[in-house]
Amino acid sequence: MRYIFRKICTALTLLLLSILTLNAQDNVIDKIIAVVGNQVVLKSDVENRFISLQAQGYTSGSVDLKTEIFEDLLIQKLMIAQAAIDSVEVTEQEVEDDLDRKMEMYIQRIGSKEKLEQYFGKSILEMKNDLRDDTRNERIKEKMQAEITKDIHVTPAEVREFYNNISKDSLPTIPGEIEVQQIVSNPEITADEKDRIRKKLRGFRERVLNGENFATLAVLYSEGPSAPRGGELGYMPRSELVPEFANVAFNLKTDKVSKIVETEFGFHIIQVIDRKGERINVRHILLKPKIEAEKREQATSRLDSIADLIRSEKMEFGEAAFYFSADKDTRNNGGLLVNPYTGSSKFEKDNLEGAIAKVVNTLKINEISEPFLQVNRGVDSYKIIKIKSETKAHPANLSDDWSIFENMLTNKKQQNILDKWIKEKQTNTYVHIDDSYKNAKFRFKGWQK
């Protein structure tokens, strides 16, 4: 469900960050407290998760949180054991992709790669190694769950019946959501300024070719966030690099220095450090052209003229976005912003980027803003925006929130199938529980044999 997705991501981030912290500690004594098939559960697995959940202020409906954690781990191990029998596998590439996504999420939360490494006193590689086993196990569990529930579907009639059987006092509250359209105008960079930047980069390239250290020059002169690391970006797939940069980097031999590459962020020279499969580690020197005040005024004037066309009803906002917006990600979509948390065009206001959020709070539906500056990843652009639609916080109802109830019913059906599967597998899978848990009140009774 969209309205809880962001909260789940936040909780997951906190949990995994806690795991990273706890993995750095050596004060938990390990002991095998369960065997499920050929999988073991350690006392430290339970204790570490218990400490991390307490640190997050997590409250459980169960009397014994440690027992709840223990049973979740038993279920995970049961699925991993069955996955081996059913040949449900995950590749190392899938695990690496998950780890990269987690690292990127942590970096975004904390602010930078350097701050993350400083906070934990570990390199990104060391942190990934700490999380690798947990990440692999979670991925196997997810694949196994998907296999078990793959045939689940719901019909419109079932959704209506499900909704009608919910007590109106139990309906979830849907937070207010908003749809925002934008038209972007990027200030023009003069030919003289481009020539100045290219000349400096050609000079840096010549210095590297004559024996100077690329990383040292990056620290001294690069204007990108990777400059303190000698311009190094870390291992990245092609999809995470802008196309112009990726096309050059992936065709460059190790230690060679590219010619000048122009992207939306500025001008670069690139050096390949290493490759691992479909990932590449490069360093670069980025120089950003300076924008003249006159060109900034021209960008805002252009947006004023576009806004006048829309206000006079000579052109619709979406049509103007298609013809005039400089943003390739939204101009073919009527200018609609896409929520990175959900993939939809709807946002809670708290999820909007700062400059846009500030302007949105001054607008009514269908009103067009004045041009304003937004700085995104170091790039200056000017925008006008319009609120396309807005819904207020409300108790969920079938006409407005069909997908929520469809998801709720799907989740309920999936959980019923999973519960049935767990009970069946408990009977024919070897399970041994430590005596310290012989009186534990598990949700599934078949663990103790």
Secondary structure, DSSP 4 states (H G I P E B T S, - for coil): -HHHHHHHHHHHHHHHHHHHHHHT---S---EEEEETTEEEEHHHHHHHHHHHHHTT---SSS-HHHHHHHHHHHHHHHHHHHHHTT----HHHHHHHHHHHHHHHHHHHSSHHHHHHHHTS-HHHHHHHHHHHHHHHHHHHHHHHHHTTT----HHHHHHHHHTS-GGGPPEEPPEEEEEEEEEPPPPPHHHHHHHHHHHHHHHHHHHTT--HHHHHHHH--STTGGGTTB--SEEGGGS-HHHHHHHTTSPBT-B---EEETTEEEEEEEEEEETTEEEEEEEEE-----HHHHHHHHHHHHHHHHHHHTTSS-HHHHHHHH---TTTGGGTTB---TTTSSS-B-GGGS-HHHHHHHTT--BTPBPPPEEEEETTEEEEEEEEEEEEE--EE--TTT-HHHHHHHHHHHHHHHHHHHHHHHHHHHS-EEE-GGGTT---SSGGG--
